[in-house]
Amino acid sequence: MSDMELTWIKLPHRIYAKNDDGKVICEITFPETGSGVCTIDHTFVDDDARGMGLASRLVESAVNEIEDRGEKAEATCQYASKWMKEHGKK
């Protein structure tokens, strides 16, 4: 499975993708936790989909979605917090 085969499903506070069998293989959630603030609290990549850069793509997409809405992105998820620091988003 390559990244090109994934169909990203974007909801207001969740981005995810499923495999051909309908199983969620990766997801990120970022609920609104304050006025104009969304907190990335969960990043998941299925064992079978690891090593494809999906977690990084998820965090980047979530941060972009949040910022495009004029809101601030924060993270309690350890991976997302590290990614944001490395990319100057925190």
Backbone as ProteinMPNN parsed JSONL, in Angstrom:
{"seq_chain_A": "MSDMELTWIKLPHRIYAKNDDGKVICEITFPETGSGVCTIDHTFVDDDARGMGLASRLVESAVNEIEDRGEKAEATCQYASKWMKEHGKK", "coords_chain_A": {"N_chain_A": [[0.848, -1.17, 0.0], [0.654, 2.139, -0.895], [1.163, 5.643, -0.169], [-0.13, 7.064, -2.117], [-2.34, 5.567, -2.71], [-4.122, 6.006, -0.706], [-7.146, 7.35, 0.558], [-7.873, 10.277, 1.956], [-9.849, 11.147, 4.679], [-11.431, 13.878, 5.765], [-12.573, 15.503, 8.544], [-14.102, 18.004, 10.695], [-12.575, 17.855, 13.109], [-10.94, 15.683, 12.905], [-8.803, 13.583, 11.013], [-8.419, 10.929, 8.811], [-7.608, 7.669, 7.364], [-8.626, 4.791, 5.538], [-8.043, 1.287, 4.875], [-8.389, -0.941, 2.035], [-10.156, -2.809, 3.021], [-11.74, -1.412, 4.713], [-10.777, -0.86, 7.212], [-9.578, 1.384, 9.649], [-6.511, 2.818, 9.162], [-4.849, 4.856, 9.843], [-4.95, 7.812, 11.844], [-5.758, 11.071, 13.142], [-6.664, 13.166, 15.79], [-8.116, 16.25, 16.802], [-9.552, 17.99, 18.848], [-11.536, 20.932, 19.632], [-10.361, 22.832, 22.203], [-10.513, 25.131, 23.534], [-11.38, 28.6, 23.178], [-10.866, 29.232, 19.919], [-8.765, 27.442, 19.838], [-7.316, 24.369, 19.023], [-6.477, 21.142, 20.051], [-4.161, 18.751, 19.341], [-4.593, 15.557, 20.145], [-4.26, 12.88, 19.717], [-2.599, 10.575, 17.749], [-2.444, 8.057, 15.402], [-1.088, 5.211, 13.815], [-1.498, 2.292, 12.09], [0.175, -0.811, 12.652], [0.807, -2.187, 10.257], [1.056, -0.138, 8.463], [3.149, 1.437, 9.102], [6.205, 3.353, 8.811], [5.843, 4.712, 6.472], [5.651, 7.399, 6.584], [3.244, 8.413, 7.416], [2.311, 9.397, 9.908], [3.621, 11.852, 10.174], [2.562, 13.176, 7.936], [-0.123, 13.283, 8.735], [-0.021, 14.963, 11.04], [0.979, 17.318, 9.898], [-1.114, 17.895, 8.102], [-3.257, 18.247, 9.909], [-2.369, 20.466, 11.445], [-2.241, 22.375, 9.407], [-4.974, 22.467, 8.649], [-6.122, 23.447, 11.031], [-4.811, 25.948, 11.314], [-5.6, 27.152, 8.913], [-8.212, 27.693, 9.484], [-7.934, 29.793, 11.081], [-7.331, 29.288, 13.669], [-5.508, 28.289, 16.648], [-3.001, 25.824, 16.894], [-2.308, 23.283, 19.181], [-0.666, 20.701, 21.116], [-1.101, 17.654, 22.861], [-0.462, 15.141, 22.376], [2.367, 13.17, 22.224], [3.952, 12.59, 19.909], [2.959, 14.469, 18.024], [3.506, 16.861, 19.353], [6.315, 16.859, 19.396], [6.786, 16.906, 16.605], [5.685, 19.396, 15.94], [7.401, 21.163, 17.318], [9.819, 20.603, 15.977], [9.207, 21.611, 13.481], [8.82, 24.273, 13.804], [6.325, 25.116, 14.743], [5.53, 25.529, 17.265]], "CA_chain_A": [[0.0, 0.0, 0.0], [1.422, 3.384, -0.932], [0.418, 6.841, 0.232], [-0.944, 7.49, -3.257], [-3.558, 4.769, -2.733], [-4.979, 6.378, 0.413], [-8.131, 8.413, 0.448], [-7.929, 10.959, 3.236], [-11.179, 11.572, 5.092], [-11.222, 15.036, 6.623], [-13.699, 16.001, 9.316], [-13.656, 19.222, 11.377], [-11.606, 17.626, 14.189], [-10.345, 14.354, 12.715], [-8.375, 13.203, 9.669], [-8.057, 9.518, 8.85], [-7.658, 6.918, 6.116], [-8.947, 3.376, 5.701], [-7.519, 0.412, 3.833], [-9.424, -1.464, 1.129], [-11.116, -3.591, 3.798], [-12.511, -0.507, 5.54], [-10.138, -0.699, 8.52], [-8.835, 2.633, 9.835], [-5.084, 2.505, 9.264], [-4.177, 5.984, 10.477], [-5.866, 8.892, 12.183], [-5.348, 12.106, 14.069], [-7.811, 13.911, 16.301], [-7.726, 17.57, 17.306], [-10.761, 18.689, 19.301], [-11.443, 22.307, 20.106], [-10.18, 22.762, 23.656], [-10.682, 26.484, 24.041], [-11.809, 29.517, 22.138], [-9.863, 29.387, 18.872], [-7.635, 26.532, 20.072], [-7.534, 22.938, 18.832], [-5.361, 20.399, 20.618], [-3.921, 17.422, 18.775], [-4.509, 14.7, 21.324], [-4.152, 11.465, 19.36], [-2.095, 10.228, 16.42], [-2.377, 6.599, 15.324], [-0.774, 4.556, 12.549], [-1.526, 0.846, 12.229], [1.484, -1.455, 12.488], [1.023, -2.546, 8.855], [1.242, 1.076, 7.653], [4.264, 2.227, 9.643], [7.368, 3.538, 7.95], [5.438, 5.377, 5.233], [5.566, 8.828, 6.833], [1.84, 8.799, 7.589], [2.124, 10.209, 11.115], [4.063, 13.205, 9.835], [1.551, 13.737, 7.025], [-1.315, 13.571, 9.528], [0.199, 16.15, 11.875], [1.066, 18.469, 8.993], [-2.467, 18.18, 7.612], [-4.064, 18.767, 11.01], [-1.901, 21.82, 11.752], [-2.683, 23.229, 8.3], [-6.429, 22.637, 8.772], [-6.382, 24.308, 12.177], [-4.34, 27.298, 11.004], [-6.425, 27.687, 7.825], [-9.454, 28.174, 10.098], [-7.59, 30.929, 11.925], [-7.231, 28.832, 15.047], [-4.176, 27.94, 17.113], [-2.775, 24.397, 17.099], [-1.514, 22.824, 20.31], [-0.603, 19.235, 21.121], [-0.804, 16.864, 24.045], [0.096, 13.918, 21.805], [3.824, 13.292, 22.254], [4.493, 12.657, 18.541], [2.571, 15.747, 17.416], [4.238, 17.918, 20.039], [7.689, 16.81, 18.876], [6.738, 17.33, 15.204], [5.43, 20.836, 15.912], [8.639, 21.816, 17.737], [10.798, 20.437, 14.907], [8.77, 22.358, 12.31], [8.604, 25.668, 14.174], [4.896, 25.389, 14.914], [5.24, 25.622, 18.691]], "C_chain_A": [[0.897, 1.238, 0.0], [0.519, 4.538, -0.517], [-0.517, 7.296, -0.882], [-2.277, 6.746, -3.306], [-4.546, 5.173, -1.641], [-5.953, 7.476, 0.033], [-8.271, 9.015, 1.831], [-9.347, 11.438, 3.5], [-10.974, 12.682, 6.118], [-12.538, 15.491, 7.228], [-13.209, 17.231, 10.085], [-12.569, 19.008, 12.444], [-10.953, 16.248, 14.103], [-9.968, 14.183, 11.244], [-7.961, 11.74, 9.766], [-8.111, 8.903, 7.456], [-7.946, 5.46, 6.456], [-8.259, 2.577, 4.606], [-8.682, -0.105, 2.982], [-10.492, -2.278, 1.85], [-11.969, -2.725, 4.724], [-11.956, -0.299, 6.93], [-9.396, 0.629, 8.566], [-7.367, 2.269, 10.028], [-4.271, 3.658, 9.848], [-5.208, 7.063, 10.764], [-5.2, 9.876, 13.118], [-6.606, 12.834, 14.509], [-7.313, 15.195, 16.958], [-8.963, 18.37, 17.702], [-10.483, 20.134, 19.685], [-11.406, 22.254, 21.633], [-10.298, 24.127, 24.322], [-11.127, 27.36, 22.897], [-10.673, 29.725, 21.138], [-8.647, 28.499, 19.028], [-8.084, 25.092, 19.842], [-6.282, 22.213, 19.312], [-5.284, 19.015, 19.977], [-3.668, 16.487, 19.953], [-4.278, 13.228, 21.002], [-3.654, 11.337, 17.93], [-1.892, 8.724, 16.415], [-2.01, 6.169, 13.917], [-0.713, 3.061, 12.831], [-0.141, 0.263, 11.964], [1.8, -1.766, 11.025], [1.313, -1.342, 7.963], [2.406, 1.939, 8.149], [5.407, 2.309, 8.65], [7.055, 4.221, 6.631], [5.327, 6.889, 5.405], [4.157, 9.323, 7.091], [1.62, 9.673, 8.822], [2.517, 11.658, 10.851], [3.053, 13.897, 8.931], [0.284, 14.116, 7.789], [-1.151, 14.843, 10.351], [0.261, 17.395, 10.997], [-0.317, 18.874, 8.494], [-3.342, 18.793, 8.698], [-3.666, 20.208, 11.344], [-2.358, 22.779, 10.659], [-4.179, 23.498, 8.371], [-6.766, 23.623, 9.884], [-6.007, 25.755, 11.853], [-5.159, 27.946, 9.884], [-7.761, 28.222, 8.348], [-9.198, 29.376, 11.005], [-7.488, 30.571, 13.398], [-5.783, 28.474, 15.369], [-4.101, 26.433, 17.333], [-1.88, 24.181, 18.312], [-1.498, 21.307, 20.276], [-0.358, 18.696, 22.515], [-0.253, 15.504, 23.616], [1.612, 14.106, 21.693], [4.414, 13.416, 20.843], [4.195, 14.017, 17.909], [3.323, 16.912, 18.048], [5.676, 18.001, 19.53], [7.731, 17.329, 17.441], [6.582, 18.846, 15.128], [6.68, 21.625, 16.312], [9.679, 21.775, 16.612], [10.476, 21.293, 13.678], [8.409, 23.815, 12.636], [7.154, 26.058, 14.343], [4.514, 25.538, 16.379], [6.287, 26.446, 19.361]], "O_chain_A": [[1.803, 1.348, 0.826], [-0.708, 4.429, -0.515], [-1.581, 7.853, -0.613], [-3.242, 7.246, -3.885], [-5.692, 4.725, -1.653], [-5.625, 8.401, -0.71], [-8.727, 8.355, 2.765], [-9.97, 12.062, 2.641], [-10.419, 12.459, 7.193], [-13.488, 15.82, 6.518], [-12.003, 17.477, 10.124], [-11.734, 19.888, 12.656], [-10.472, 15.715, 15.103], [-10.712, 14.583, 10.349], [-7.242, 11.352, 10.687], [-8.586, 9.519, 6.502], [-7.564, 4.964, 7.516], [-7.931, 3.109, 3.545], [-9.832, 0.271, 3.207], [-11.607, -2.422, 1.349], [-12.826, -3.242, 5.44], [-12.586, 0.365, 7.752], [-8.668, 0.968, 7.634], [-7.017, 1.512, 10.933], [-3.141, 3.463, 10.296], [-6.196, 7.217, 10.045], [-4.218, 9.563, 13.791], [-7.503, 13.089, 13.705], [-6.25, 15.23, 17.578], [-9.374, 19.296, 17.003], [-9.358, 20.506, 20.016], [-12.304, 21.703, 22.269], [-10.191, 24.242, 25.543], [-11.237, 26.897, 21.762], [-9.646, 30.319, 21.468], [-7.606, 28.76, 18.425], [-9.094, 24.649, 20.389], [-5.162, 22.626, 19.011], [-6.22, 18.219, 20.063], [-2.669, 16.608, 20.661], [-4.118, 12.413, 21.911], [-4.224, 11.924, 17.01], [-1.25, 8.175, 17.31], [-2.548, 6.69, 12.94], [0.032, 2.617, 13.704], [0.617, 0.787, 11.149], [2.945, -1.62, 10.599], [1.768, -1.506, 6.831], [2.612, 3.049, 7.659], [5.56, 1.459, 7.772], [7.919, 4.301, 5.757], [4.946, 7.589, 4.466], [3.894, 10.522, 6.998], [0.814, 10.602, 8.776], [1.815, 12.581, 11.264], [2.727, 15.066, 9.135], [-0.316, 15.156, 7.517], [-2.035, 15.7, 10.361], [-0.344, 18.416, 11.325], [-0.651, 20.059, 8.469], [-4.08, 19.744, 8.443], [-4.53, 21.07, 11.507], [-2.816, 23.882, 10.958], [-4.612, 24.634, 8.176], [-7.59, 24.52, 9.705], [-6.791, 26.674, 12.089], [-5.385, 29.155, 9.905], [-8.368, 29.098, 7.731], [-10.121, 29.911, 11.618], [-7.551, 31.441, 14.266], [-4.943, 28.371, 14.476], [-5.022, 25.834, 17.888], [-0.833, 24.813, 18.45], [-2.229, 20.691, 19.499], [0.48, 19.208, 23.257], [0.357, 14.8, 24.42], [2.077, 15.096, 21.127], [5.281, 14.258, 20.61], [5.082, 14.642, 17.328], [3.73, 17.843, 17.353], [6.187, 19.089, 19.266], [8.617, 18.11, 17.095], [7.265, 19.505, 14.344], [6.981, 22.651, 15.702], [10.337, 22.775, 16.326], [11.377, 21.656, 12.922], [7.77, 24.498, 11.835], [6.79, 27.211, 14.112], [3.335, 25.658, 16.712], [6.229, 26.65, 20.574]]}, "name": "protein", "num_of_chains": 1, "seq": "MSDMELTWIKLPHRIYAKNDDGKVICEITFPETGSGVCTIDHTFVDDDARGMGLASRLVESAVNEIEDRGEKAEATCQYASKWMKEHGKK"}
